Amino acid sequence: MSARLLLIFYKADKTDIRFQRYLYHEIDWENRIVGIRGPRGVGKTTLMLQHIKKEMNTSDVLYVNADDIYFST
């Protein structure tokens, strides 16, 4: 298992689920892919990690963020 995947599992385990933003209930979590756009620091990652922690088994989840995508031509 890669270090990045271990970090995601760790982050999901440490994510607080006591407070959820209003958008949490607006998302159709049954969709095969869920993408959330928005400015930095507004809680997109926290929202996804809350759902992963609350509803899923972390070993069945692939969480990908776009912070470190490398594009080549």
C-alpha positions as CSV (number, residue, x, y, z in Angstrom):
1,M,0.0,0.0,0.0
2,S,1.4,3.4,-0.9
3,A,2.1,6.1,1.6
4,R,-0.5,8.4,0.0
5,L,-3.2,5.8,0.5
6,L,-2.1,5.3,4.1
7,L,-2.4,9.1,4.6
8,I,-5.9,9.1,3.2
9,F,-7.0,6.3,5.6
10,Y,-5.4,8.2,8.5
11,K,-7.1,11.4,7.5
12,A,-10.5,9.7,7.3
13,D,-10.0,8.1,10.7
14,K,-9.2,11.5,12.2
15,T,-12.0,13.4,10.5
16,D,-14.7,14.8,12.9
17,I,-18.2,14.0,11.8
18,R,-20.1,15.9,14.5
19,F,-20.6,18.9,12.2
20,Q,-21.7,18.5,8.5
21,R,-22.1,21.4,6.1
22,Y,-25.5,21.9,4.4
23,L,-24.1,20.6,1.1
24,Y,-23.6,17.1,2.6
25,H,-27.3,16.3,2.3
26,E,-27.5,17.9,-1.2
27,I,-25.1,15.4,-2.8
28,D,-26.4,12.2,-4.4
29,W,-23.8,9.9,-2.8
30,E,-25.2,6.9,-4.9
31,N,-23.5,8.4,-8.0
32,R,-20.5,6.4,-9.2
33,I,-18.3,9.5,-9.2
34,V,-18.7,12.6,-7.0
35,G,-16.7,15.8,-7.7
36,I,-16.7,18.9,-5.6
37,R,-15.3,22.2,-6.9
38,G,-14.6,25.3,-5.0
39,P,-11.9,27.6,-3.6
40,R,-9.2,26.3,-1.3
41,G,-10.0,26.0,2.4
42,V,-13.8,25.8,2.2
43,G,-14.1,22.1,3.4
44,K,-14.3,20.0,0.2
45,T,-11.8,17.4,1.4
46,T,-13.4,17.4,4.9
47,L,-16.9,16.8,3.3
48,M,-15.6,13.8,1.3
49,L,-13.7,12.4,4.3
50,Q,-16.7,12.7,6.5
51,H,-18.8,10.7,4.1
52,I,-16.0,8.1,3.7
53,K,-15.8,7.7,7.5
54,K,-19.5,7.7,8.1
55,E,-20.8,5.5,5.3
56,M,-17.9,3.4,3.9
57,N,-15.1,1.0,4.7
58,T,-11.8,2.9,4.1
59,S,-10.3,-0.2,2.5
60,D,-12.9,-0.1,-0.3
61,V,-12.4,3.6,-1.1
62,L,-10.1,5.3,-3.6
63,Y,-9.9,9.0,-2.8
64,V,-8.1,11.1,-5.4
65,N,-7.3,14.8,-5.0
66,A,-6.1,17.0,-7.8
67,D,-3.4,18.9,-5.8
68,D,-0.5,17.0,-7.3
69,I,-1.5,16.0,-10.8
70,Y,1.3,15.9,-13.3
71,F,0.5,16.6,-16.9
72,S,2.9,15.9,-19.7
73,T,2.7,16.5,-23.4
